[in-house]
Amino acid sequence: MTGNEIMLSDEERRIVEAIRQREGLDSIDQALEWLGKTAVRNGAKRITGRGRALYAVGGKSKPCA
């Protein structure tokens, strides 16, 4: 994954740190990634009414004809 720099205010950093501790993550970066994935997952659930995988799902390796 490419790195992006995110500027956080003191209040935002405090909130992300609380989330990091609650979820048992090792770094602020992991907490921000977790927040992003959670937002995408919840958005997809609202749109489709179901959960969606956020990782590559293996399937048949048969090419489309």
All heavy atoms as a GROMACS GRO file, in nm:
protein
  498
    1MET      N    1   0.085  -0.116   0.000
    1MET     CA    2   0.000   0.000   0.000
    1MET      C    3   0.089   0.123   0.000
    1MET      O    4   0.190   0.129   0.069
    1MET     CB    5  -0.090  -0.003   0.124
    1MET     CG    6  -0.178   0.118   0.134
    1MET     SD    7  -0.282   0.122   0.282
    1MET     CE    8  -0.395  -0.008   0.244
    2THR      N    9   0.050   0.223  -0.076
    2THR     CA   10   0.127   0.347  -0.079
    2THR      C   11   0.099   0.429   0.046
    2THR      O   12  -0.009   0.421   0.103
    2THR     CB   13   0.094   0.430  -0.204
    2THR    OG1   14  -0.045   0.463  -0.199
    2THR    CG2   15   0.123   0.353  -0.330
    3GLY      N   16   0.195   0.507   0.088
    3GLY     CA   17   0.178   0.587   0.208
    3GLY      C   18   0.119   0.723   0.177
    3GLY      O   19   0.157   0.787   0.079
    4ASN      N   20   0.026   0.766   0.257
    4ASN     CA   21  -0.032   0.899   0.248
    4ASN      C   22  -0.013   0.967   0.382
    4ASN      O   23  -0.026   0.904   0.486
    4ASN     CB   24  -0.182   0.893   0.216
    4ASN     CG   25  -0.208   0.840   0.077
    4ASN    OD1   26  -0.137   0.874  -0.016
    4ASN    ND2   27  -0.308   0.757   0.064
    5GLU      N   28   0.016   1.096   0.377
    5GLU     CA   29   0.032   1.170   0.501
    5GLU      C   30  -0.101   1.232   0.540
    5GLU      O   31  -0.166   1.298   0.458
    5GLU     CB   32   0.137   1.280   0.482
    5GLU     CG   33   0.173   1.349   0.610
    5GLU     CD   34   0.288   1.445   0.592
    5GLU    OE1   35   0.376   1.416   0.510
    5GLU    OE2   36   0.285   1.548   0.659
    6ILE      N   37  -0.141   1.210   0.663
    6ILE     CA   38  -0.267   1.263   0.713
    6ILE      C   39  -0.236   1.353   0.832
    6ILE      O   40  -0.166   1.312   0.925
    6ILE     CB   41  -0.362   1.151   0.756
    6ILE    CG1   42  -0.398   1.065   0.635
    6ILE    CG2   43  -0.488   1.207   0.820
    6ILE    CD1   44  -0.484   0.945   0.668
    7MET      N   45  -0.286   1.473   0.826
    7MET     CA   46  -0.268   1.568   0.936
    7MET      C   47  -0.386   1.554   1.031
    7MET      O   48  -0.502   1.563   0.988
    7MET     CB   49  -0.260   1.711   0.883
    7MET     CG   50  -0.147   1.734   0.784
    7MET     SD   51   0.016   1.712   0.856
    7MET     CE   52   0.020   1.852   0.965
    8LEU      N   53  -0.359   1.530   1.158
    8LEU     CA   54  -0.463   1.515   1.259
    8LEU      C   55  -0.451   1.625   1.362
    8LEU      O   56  -0.340   1.658   1.406
    8LEU     CB   57  -0.452   1.379   1.329
    8LEU     CG   58  -0.466   1.254   1.244
    8LEU    CD1   59  -0.439   1.131   1.328
    8LEU    CD2   60  -0.604   1.246   1.182
    9SER      N   61  -0.565   1.678   1.403
    9SER     CA   62  -0.563   1.773   1.514
    9SER      C   63  -0.542   1.694   1.643
    9SER      O   64  -0.547   1.571   1.644
    9SER     CB   65  -0.696   1.849   1.521
    9SER     OG   66  -0.801   1.760   1.558
   10ASP      N   67  -0.519   1.763   1.752
   10ASP     CA   68  -0.500   1.696   1.880
   10ASP      C   69  -0.624   1.614   1.917
   10ASP      O   70  -0.612   1.502   1.968
   10ASP     CB   71  -0.469   1.797   1.991
   10ASP     CG   72  -0.332   1.861   1.973
   10ASP    OD1   73  -0.247   1.802   1.901
   10ASP    OD2   74  -0.310   1.968   2.030
   11GLU      N   75  -0.741   1.669   1.893
   11GLU     CA   76  -0.867   1.599   1.925
   11GLU      C   77  -0.884   1.474   1.839
   11GLU      O   78  -0.920   1.367   1.887
   11GLU     CB   79  -0.986   1.694   1.905
   11GLU     CG   80  -1.120   1.631   1.931
   11GLU     CD   81  -1.143   1.596   2.078
   11GLU    OE1   82  -1.065   1.640   2.164
   11GLU    OE2   83  -1.240   1.524   2.105
   12GLU      N   84  -0.855   1.486   1.708
   12GLU     CA   85  -0.864   1.370   1.618
   12GLU      C   86  -0.765   1.262   1.659
   12GLU      O   87  -0.797   1.144   1.660
   12GLU     CB   88  -0.840   1.414   1.474
   12GLU     CG   89  -0.950   1.500   1.417
   12GLU     CD   90  -0.911   1.568   1.287
   12GLU    OE1   91  -0.791   1.591   1.263
   12GLU    OE2   92  -1.004   1.601   1.211
   13ARG      N   93  -0.643   1.303   1.693
   13ARG     CA   94  -0.542   1.206   1.735
   13ARG      C   95  -0.586   1.134   1.862
   13ARG      O   96  -0.566   1.015   1.878
   13ARG     CB   97  -0.408   1.276   1.758
   13ARG     CG   98  -0.296   1.179   1.791
   13ARG     CD   99  -0.161   1.245   1.789
   13ARG     NE  100  -0.119   1.286   1.656
   13ARG     CZ  101  -0.070   1.203   1.563
   13ARG    NH1  102  -0.059   1.075   1.589
   13ARG    NH2  103  -0.032   1.248   1.445
   14ARG      N  104  -0.647   1.207   1.956
   14ARG     CA  105  -0.697   1.146   2.079
   14ARG      C  106  -0.805   1.042   2.049
   14ARG      O  107  -0.804   0.932   2.105
   14ARG     CB  108  -0.753   1.254   2.173
   14ARG     CG  109  -0.792   1.204   2.309
   14ARG     CD  110  -0.860   1.312   2.392
   14ARG     NE  111  -0.985   1.358   2.334
   14ARG     CZ  112  -1.099   1.288   2.334
   14ARG    NH1  113  -1.104   1.169   2.387
   14ARG    NH2  114  -1.209   1.337   2.280
   15ILE      N  115  -0.894   1.074   1.956
   15ILE     CA  116  -1.002   0.982   1.919
   15ILE      C  117  -0.946   0.858   1.850
   15ILE      O  118  -0.984   0.745   1.882
   15ILE     CB  119  -1.106   1.054   1.829
   15ILE    CG1  120  -1.180   1.160   1.910
   15ILE    CG2  121  -1.202   0.954   1.767
   15ILE    CD1  122  -1.262   1.255   1.826
   16VAL      N  123  -0.854   0.878   1.756
   16VAL     CA  124  -0.794   0.765   1.684
   16VAL      C  125  -0.713   0.678   1.781
   16VAL      O  126  -0.715   0.555   1.771
   16VAL     CB  127  -0.708   0.813   1.565
   16VAL    CG1  128  -0.634   0.697   1.501
   16VAL    CG2  129  -0.795   0.883   1.461
   17GLU      N  130  -0.646   0.740   1.876
   17GLU     CA  131  -0.570   0.664   1.976
   17GLU      C  132  -0.664   0.579   2.061
   17GLU      O  133  -0.633   0.463   2.093
   17GLU     CB  134  -0.489   0.759   2.065
   17GLU     CG  135  -0.411   0.691   2.175
   17GLU     CD  136  -0.305   0.595   2.125
   17GLU    OE1  137  -0.257   0.608   2.011
   17GLU    OE2  138  -0.270   0.502   2.201
   18ALA      N  139  -0.780   0.633   2.097
   18ALA     CA  140  -0.878   0.555   2.174
   18ALA      C  141  -0.928   0.436   2.092
   18ALA      O  142  -0.942   0.325   2.145
   18ALA     CB  143  -0.994   0.645   2.216
   19ILE      N  144  -0.951   0.457   1.964
   19ILE     CA  145  -0.994   0.347   1.876
   19ILE      C  146  -0.883   0.244   1.864
   19ILE      O  147  -0.907   0.124   1.868
   19ILE     CB  148  -1.035   0.402   1.738
   19ILE    CG1  149  -1.163   0.484   1.751
   19ILE    CG2  150  -1.050   0.290   1.636
   19ILE    CD1  151  -1.198   0.566   1.631
   20ARG      N  152  -0.758   0.290   1.850
   20ARG     CA  153  -0.644   0.199   1.840
   20ARG      C  154  -0.636   0.108   1.962
   20ARG      O  155  -0.622  -0.014   1.949
   20ARG     CB  156  -0.513   0.277   1.828
   20ARG     CG  157  -0.391   0.189   1.808
   20ARG     CD  158  -0.262   0.264   1.832
   20ARG     NE  159  -0.242   0.299   1.970
   20ARG     CZ  160  -0.203   0.214   2.067
   20ARG    NH1  161  -0.184   0.088   2.039
   20ARG    NH2  162  -0.187   0.255   2.191
   21GLN      N  163  -0.652   0.166   2.078
   21GLN     CA  164  -0.646   0.087   2.201
   21GLN      C  165  -0.765  -0.008   2.212
   21GLN      O  166  -0.749  -0.124   2.249
   21GLN     CB  167  -0.640   0.180   2.323
   21GLN     CG  168  -0.509   0.254   2.334
   21GLN     CD  169  -0.507   0.352   2.449
   21GLN    OE1  170  -0.601   0.361   2.527
   21GLN    NE2  171  -0.396   0.425   2.460
   22ARG      N  172  -0.884   0.040   2.178
   22ARG     CA  173  -1.004  -0.043   2.188
   22ARG      C  174  -0.996  -0.165   2.095
   22ARG      O  175  -1.037  -0.275   2.132
   22ARG     CB  176  -1.128   0.040   2.153
   22ARG     CG  177  -1.258  -0.037   2.172
   22ARG     CD  178  -1.377   0.040   2.124
   22ARG     NE  179  -1.373   0.044   1.979
   22ARG     CZ  180  -1.434   0.134   1.905
   22ARG    NH1  181  -1.500   0.233   1.960
   22ARG    NH2  182  -1.426   0.129   1.774
   23GLU      N  183  -0.942  -0.145   1.974
   23GLU     CA  184  -0.934  -0.253   1.876
   23GLU      C  185  -0.807  -0.336   1.889
   23GLU      O  186  -0.789  -0.433   1.817
   23GLU     CB  187  -0.946  -0.197   1.734
   23GLU     CG  188  -1.079  -0.128   1.706
   23GLU     CD  189  -1.198  -0.221   1.723
   23GLU    OE1  190  -1.189  -0.339   1.683
   23GLU    OE2  191  -1.300  -0.175   1.775
   24GLY      N  192  -0.716  -0.296   1.978
   24GLY     CA  193  -0.592  -0.372   1.999
   24GLY      C  194  -0.494  -0.361   1.884
   24GLY      O  195  -0.420  -0.456   1.857
   25LEU      N  196  -0.490  -0.246   1.819
   25LEU     CA  197  -0.401  -0.226   1.705
   25LEU      C  198  -0.267  -0.171   1.753
   25LEU      O  199  -0.258  -0.111   1.860
   25LEU     CB  200  -0.467  -0.131   1.604
   25LEU     CG  201  -0.601  -0.181   1.551
   25LEU    CD1  202  -0.672  -0.071   1.474
   25LEU    CD2  203  -0.582  -0.304   1.464
   26ASP      N  204  -0.163  -0.190   1.672
   26ASP     CA  205  -0.027  -0.153   1.712
   26ASP      C  206   0.009  -0.008   1.684
   26ASP      O  207   0.100   0.045   1.746
   26ASP     CB  208   0.075  -0.243   1.642
   26ASP     CG  209   0.066  -0.387   1.690
   26ASP    OD1  210   0.027  -0.409   1.806
   26ASP    OD2  211   0.098  -0.477   1.609
   27SER      N  212  -0.057   0.056   1.588
   27SER     CA  213  -0.017   0.192   1.551
   27SER      C  214  -0.138   0.276   1.510
   27SER      O  215  -0.246   0.224   1.481
   27SER     CB  216   0.083   0.188   1.435
   27SER     OG  217   0.018   0.144   1.317
   28ILE      N  218  -0.115   0.407   1.506
   28ILE     CA  219  -0.217   0.501   1.459
   28ILE      C  220  -0.249   0.471   1.313
   28ILE      O  221  -0.365   0.478   1.272
   28ILE     CB  222  -0.167   0.647   1.475
   28ILE    CG1  223  -0.153   0.683   1.622
   28ILE    CG2  224  -0.256   0.745   1.402
   28ILE    CD1  225  -0.281   0.710   1.695
   29ASP      N  226  -0.148   0.437   1.233
   29ASP     CA  227  -0.170   0.404   1.092
   29ASP      C  228  -0.266   0.286   1.078
   29ASP      O  229  -0.355   0.288   0.992
   29ASP     CB  230  -0.039   0.372   1.022
   29ASP     CG  231   0.050   0.494   1.004
   29ASP    OD1  232  -0.004   0.606   1.005
   29ASP    OD2  233   0.172   0.476   0.990
   30GLN      N  234  -0.249   0.184   1.159
   30GLN     CA  235  -0.340   0.069   1.154
   30GLN      C  236  -0.481   0.110   1.194
   30GLN      O  237  -0.578   0.063   1.136
   30GLN     CB  238  -0.291  -0.042   1.246
   30GLN     CG  239  -0.172  -0.117   1.193
   30GLN     CD  240  -0.128  -0.226   1.288
   30GLN    OE1  241  -0.166  -0.230   1.404
   30GLN    NE2  242  -0.044  -0.316   1.237
   31ALA      N  243  -0.492   0.200   1.292
   31ALA     CA  244  -0.624   0.246   1.335
   31ALA      C  245  -0.691   0.325   1.223
   31ALA      O  246  -0.812   0.308   1.198
   31ALA     CB  247  -0.612   0.332   1.461
   32LEU      N  248  -0.616   0.409   1.152
   32LEU     CA  249  -0.673   0.485   1.041
   32LEU      C  250  -0.716   0.392   0.927
   32LEU      O  251  -0.821   0.411   0.866
   32LEU     CB  252  -0.573   0.589   0.991
   32LEU     CG  253  -0.546   0.705   1.088
   32LEU    CD1  254  -0.428   0.787   1.041
   32LEU    CD2  255  -0.670   0.791   1.104
   33GLU      N  256  -0.635   0.290   0.900
   33GLU     CA  257  -0.671   0.192   0.798
   33GLU      C  258  -0.798   0.117   0.839
   33GLU      O  259  -0.888   0.095   0.758
   33GLU     CB  260  -0.556   0.094   0.776
   33GLU     CG  261  -0.582  -0.006   0.665
   33GLU     CD  262  -0.465  -0.098   0.640
   33GLU    OE1  263  -0.353  -0.070   0.689
   33GLU    OE2  264  -0.485  -0.199   0.570
   34TRP      N  265  -0.806   0.079   0.966
   34TRP     CA  266  -0.924   0.010   1.017
   34TRP      C  267  -1.049   0.098   1.001
   34TRP      O  268  -1.154   0.050   0.959
   34TRP     CB  269  -0.904  -0.028   1.164
   34TRP     CG  270  -1.019  -0.100   1.225
   34TRP    CD1  271  -1.040  -0.236   1.222
   34TRP    CD2  272  -1.130  -0.043   1.294
   34TRP    NE1  273  -1.157  -0.265   1.287
   34TRP    CE2  274  -1.215  -0.149   1.331
   34TRP    CE3  275  -1.166   0.086   1.327
   34TRP    CZ2  276  -1.333  -0.128   1.400
   34TRP    CZ3  277  -1.283   0.107   1.395
   34TRP    CH2  278  -1.365   0.002   1.432
   35LEU      N  279  -1.035   0.227   1.034
   35LEU     CA  280  -1.148   0.319   1.019
   35LEU      C  281  -1.192   0.331   0.874
   35LEU      O  282  -1.311   0.332   0.845
   35LEU     CB  283  -1.109   0.458   1.072
   35LEU     CG  284  -1.107   0.473   1.223
   35LEU    CD1  285  -1.038   0.603   1.261
   35LEU    CD2  286  -1.248   0.468   1.279
   36GLY      N  287  -1.095   0.339   0.782
   36GLY     CA  288  -1.128   0.347   0.640
   36GLY      C  289  -1.201   0.224   0.590
   36GLY      O  290  -1.304   0.233   0.521
   37LYS      N  291  -1.150   0.107   0.624
   37LYS     CA  292  -1.214  -0.018   0.580
   37LYS      C  293  -1.353  -0.033   0.641
   37LYS      O  294  -1.446  -0.078   0.573
   37LYS     CB  295  -1.128  -0.138   0.620
   37LYS     CG  296  -1.005  -0.153   0.534
   37LYS     CD  297  -0.926  -0.276   0.576
   37LYS     CE  298  -0.805  -0.295   0.488
   37LYS     NZ  299  -0.729  -0.414   0.526
   38THR      N  300  -1.367   0.008   0.766
   38THR     CA  301  -1.498   0.000   0.831
   38THR      C  302  -1.597   0.092   0.762
   38THR      O  303  -1.713   0.055   0.741
   38THR     CB  304  -1.485   0.034   0.980
   38THR    OG1  305  -1.395  -0.061   1.041
   38THR    CG2  306  -1.618   0.028   1.052
   39ALA      N  307  -1.553   0.211   0.725
   39ALA     CA  308  -1.641   0.305   0.656
   39ALA      C  309  -1.686   0.250   0.520
   39ALA      O  310  -1.804   0.259   0.484
   39ALA     CB  311  -1.572   0.440   0.639
   40VAL      N  312  -1.592   0.192   0.446
   40VAL     CA  313  -1.625   0.134   0.315
   40VAL      C  314  -1.721   0.016   0.333
   40VAL      O  315  -1.821   0.003   0.261
   40VAL     CB  316  -1.498   0.089   0.240
   40VAL    CG1  317  -1.532   0.006   0.118
   40VAL    CG2  318  -1.416   0.211   0.201
   41ARG      N  319  -1.692  -0.071   0.430
   41ARG     CA  320  -1.776  -0.187   0.455
   41ARG      C  321  -1.918  -0.144   0.493
   41ARG      O  322  -2.017  -0.198   0.441
   41ARG     CB  323  -1.715  -0.272   0.566
   41ARG     CG  324  -1.782  -0.405   0.586
   41ARG     CD  325  -1.712  -0.488   0.693
   41ARG     NE  326  -1.579  -0.526   0.650
   41ARG     CZ  327  -1.466  -0.492   0.710
   41ARG    NH1  328  -1.468  -0.419   0.819
   41ARG    NH2  329  -1.350  -0.531   0.664
   42ASN      N  330  -1.930  -0.046   0.583
   42ASN     CA  331  -2.062   0.000   0.624
   42ASN      C  332  -2.136   0.069   0.510
   42ASN      O  333  -2.258   0.053   0.496
   42ASN     CB  334  -2.051   0.094   0.744
   42ASN     CG  335  -2.012   0.022   0.870
   42ASN    OD1  336  -2.029  -0.100   0.882
   42ASN    ND2  337  -1.959   0.095   0.967
   43GLY      N  338  -2.064   0.144   0.426
   43GLY     CA  339  -2.127   0.206   0.310
   43GLY      C  340  -2.180   0.104   0.212
   43GLY      O  341  -2.291   0.116   0.160
   44ALA      N  342  -2.102  -0.001   0.186
   44ALA     CA  343  -2.146  -0.107   0.095
   44ALA      C  344  -2.268  -0.179   0.152
   44ALA      O  345  -2.361  -0.213   0.079
   44ALA     CB  346  -2.033  -0.207   0.070
   45LYS      N  347  -2.269  -0.199   0.282
   45LYS     CA  348  -2.383  -0.266   0.346
   45LYS      C  349  -2.509  -0.181   0.334
   45LYS      O  350  -2.618  -0.233   0.308
   45LYS     CB  351  -2.352  -0.295   0.492
   45LYS     CG  352  -2.457  -0.380   0.560
   45LYS     CD  353  -2.424  -0.404   0.705
   45LYS     CE  354  -2.338  -0.526   0.718
   45LYS     NZ  355  -2.316  -0.564   0.858
   46ARG      N  356  -2.495  -0.049   0.350
   46ARG     CA  357  -2.612   0.040   0.337
   46ARG      C  358  -2.666   0.039   0.194
   46ARG      O  359  -2.786   0.042   0.173
   46ARG     CB  360  -2.574   0.182   0.376
   46ARG     CG  361  -2.577   0.208   0.525
   46ARG     CD  362  -2.570   0.355   0.557
   46ARG     NE  363  -2.457   0.425   0.498
   46ARG     CZ  364  -2.336   0.431   0.551
   46ARG    NH1  365  -2.310   0.372   0.666
   46ARG    NH2  366  -2.239   0.497   0.491
   47ILE      N  367  -2.577   0.035   0.096
   47ILE     CA  368  -2.620   0.040  -0.044
   47ILE      C  369  -2.681  -0.092  -0.087
   47ILE      O  370  -2.786  -0.096  -0.150
   47ILE     CB  371  -2.501   0.076  -0.135
   47ILE    CG1  372  -2.460   0.221  -0.110
   47ILE    CG2  373  -2.535   0.055  -0.281
   47ILE    CD1  374  -2.328   0.260  -0.176
   48THR      N  375  -2.616  -0.204  -0.054
   48THR     CA  376  -2.658  -0.335  -0.106
   48THR      C  377  -2.744  -0.414  -0.008
   48THR      O  378  -2.807  -0.512  -0.048
   48THR     CB  379  -2.536  -0.421  -0.141
   48THR    OG1  380  -2.463  -0.450  -0.021
   48THR    CG2  381  -2.446  -0.351  -0.241
   49GLY      N  382  -2.740  -0.377   0.119
   49GLY     CA  383  -2.813  -0.454   0.218
   49GLY      C  384  -2.740  -0.579   0.264
   49GLY      O  385  -2.792  -0.658   0.339
   50ARG      N  386  -2.616  -0.598   0.219
   50ARG     CA  387  -2.536  -0.712   0.259
   50ARG      C  388  -2.391  -0.670   0.277
   50ARG      O  389  -2.348  -0.571   0.224
   50ARG     CB  390  -2.536  -0.823   0.153
   50ARG     CG  391  -2.653  -0.831   0.063
   50ARG     CD  392  -2.638  -0.932  -0.046
   50ARG     NE  393  -2.594  -1.060   0.006
   50ARG     CZ  394  -2.591  -1.169  -0.063
   50ARG    NH1  395  -2.629  -1.170  -0.186
   50ARG    NH2  396  -2.549  -1.281  -0.010
   51GLY      N  397  -2.318  -0.753   0.351
   51GLY     CA  398  -2.176  -0.728   0.370
   51GLY      C  399  -2.099  -0.771   0.246
   51GLY      O  400  -2.143  -0.857   0.170
   52ARG      N  401  -1.986  -0.712   0.224
   52ARG     CA  402  -1.900  -0.746   0.110
   52ARG      C  403  -1.759  -0.768   0.160
   52ARG      O  404  -1.713  -0.702   0.253
   52ARG     CB  405  -1.899  -0.634   0.006
   52ARG     CG  406  -2.033  -0.613  -0.061
   52ARG     CD  407  -2.063  -0.730  -0.153
   52ARG     NE  408  -2.188  -0.709  -0.223
   52ARG     CZ  409  -2.286  -0.796  -0.225
   52ARG    NH1  410  -2.276  -0.909  -0.159
   52ARG    NH2  411  -2.396  -0.772  -0.292
   53ALA      N  412  -1.687  -0.858   0.095
   53ALA     CA  413  -1.548  -0.886   0.130
   53ALA      C  414  -1.460  -0.771   0.083
   53ALA      O  415  -1.481  -0.716  -0.024
   53ALA     CB  416  -1.504  -1.016   0.063
   54LEU      N  417  -1.361  -0.735   0.164
   54LEU     CA  418  -1.266  -0.631   0.127
   54LEU      C  419  -1.129  -0.691   0.098
   54LEU      O  420  -1.027  -0.631   0.120
   54LEU     CB  421  -1.254  -0.528   0.240
   54LEU     CG  422  -1.379  -0.447   0.267
   54LEU    CD1  423  -1.354  -0.351   0.383
   54LEU    CD2  424  -1.420  -0.368   0.145
   55TYR      N  425  -1.130  -0.814   0.048
   55TYR     CA  426  -1.007  -0.882   0.013
   55TYR      C  427  -1.034  -0.963  -0.112
   55TYR      O  428  -1.150  -0.986  -0.149
   55TYR     CB  429  -0.960  -0.973   0.127
   55TYR     CG  430  -1.069  -1.065   0.179
   55TYR    CD1  431  -1.093  -1.188   0.119
   55TYR    CD2  432  -1.149  -1.026   0.285
   55TYR    CE1  433  -1.194  -1.271   0.164
   55TYR    CE2  434  -1.250  -1.108   0.331
   55TYR     CZ  435  -1.272  -1.231   0.271
   55TYR     OH  436  -1.373  -1.313   0.316
   56ALA      N  437  -0.929  -1.004  -0.180
   56ALA     CA  438  -0.945  -1.083  -0.302
   56ALA      C  439  -1.006  -1.218  -0.268
   56ALA      O  440  -0.958  -1.289  -0.181
   56ALA     CB  441  -0.811  -1.101  -0.370
   57VAL      N  442  -1.114  -1.251  -0.336
   57VAL     CA  443  -1.182  -1.378  -0.313
   57VAL      C  444  -1.145  -1.470  -0.428
   57VAL      O  445  -1.168  -1.438  -0.544
   57VAL     CB  446  -1.336  -1.359  -0.308
   57VAL    CG1  447  -1.406  -1.492  -0.291
   57VAL    CG2  448  -1.372  -1.263  -0.196
   58GLY      N  449  -1.082  -1.582  -0.394
   58GLY     CA  450  -1.042  -1.678  -0.497
   58GLY      C  451  -1.164  -1.750  -0.555
   58GLY      O  452  -1.262  -1.773  -0.488
   59GLY      N  453  -1.156  -1.776  -0.679
   59GLY     CA  454  -1.264  -1.846  -0.747
   59GLY      C  455  -1.207  -1.942  -0.849
   59GLY      O  456  -1.088  -1.974  -0.849
   60LYS      N  457  -1.291  -1.984  -0.937
   60LYS     CA  458  -1.244  -2.072  -1.044
   60LYS      C  459  -1.148  -1.995  -1.132
   60LYS      O  460  -1.169  -1.880  -1.164
   60LYS     CB  461  -1.364  -2.120  -1.126
   60LYS     CG  462  -1.460  -2.204  -1.044
   60LYS     CD  463  -1.578  -2.248  -1.128
   60LYS     CE  464  -1.674  -2.326  -1.042
   60LYS     NZ  465  -1.794  -2.365  -1.115
   61SER      N  466  -1.041  -2.060  -1.170
   61SER     CA  467  -0.940  -1.994  -1.254
   61SER      C  468  -0.972  -2.009  -1.402
   61SER      O  469  -0.888  -1.986  -1.486
   61SER     CB  470  -0.801  -2.049  -1.223
   61SER     OG  471  -0.800  -2.189  -1.248
   62LYS      N  472  -1.093  -2.047  -1.433
   62LYS     CA  473  -1.136  -2.066  -1.571
   62LYS      C  474  -1.163  -1.928  -1.634
   62LYS      O  475  -1.239  -1.849  -1.580
   62LYS     CB  476  -1.264  -2.148  -1.569
   62LYS     CG  477  -1.316  -2.188  -1.702
   62LYS     CD  478  -1.439  -2.277  -1.682
   62LYS     CE  479  -1.505  -2.312  -1.810
   62LYS     NZ  480  -1.625  -2.391  -1.789
   63PRO      N  481  -1.096  -1.897  -1.746
   63PRO     CA  482  -1.117  -1.766  -1.807
   63PRO      C  483  -1.256  -1.755  -1.869
   63PRO      O  484  -1.319  -1.853  -1.905
   63PRO     CB  485  -1.008  -1.760  -1.916
   63PRO     CG  486  -0.975  -1.901  -1.944
   63PRO     CD  487  -1.001  -1.979  -1.817
   64CYS      N  488  -1.302  -1.632  -1.876
   64CYS     CA  489  -1.433  -1.606  -1.938
   64CYS      C  490  -1.423  -1.632  -2.088
   64CYS      O  491  -1.324  -1.598  -2.151
   64CYS     CB  492  -1.478  -1.463  -1.913
   64CYS     SG  493  -1.503  -1.425  -1.741
   65ALA      N  494  -1.528  -1.687  -2.142
   65ALA     CA  495  -1.527  -1.717  -2.285
   65ALA      C  496  -1.600  -1.611  -2.364
   65ALA      O  497  -1.682  -1.542  -2.320
   65ALA     CB  498  -1.593  -1.851  -2.312
   0.00000   0.00000   0.00000
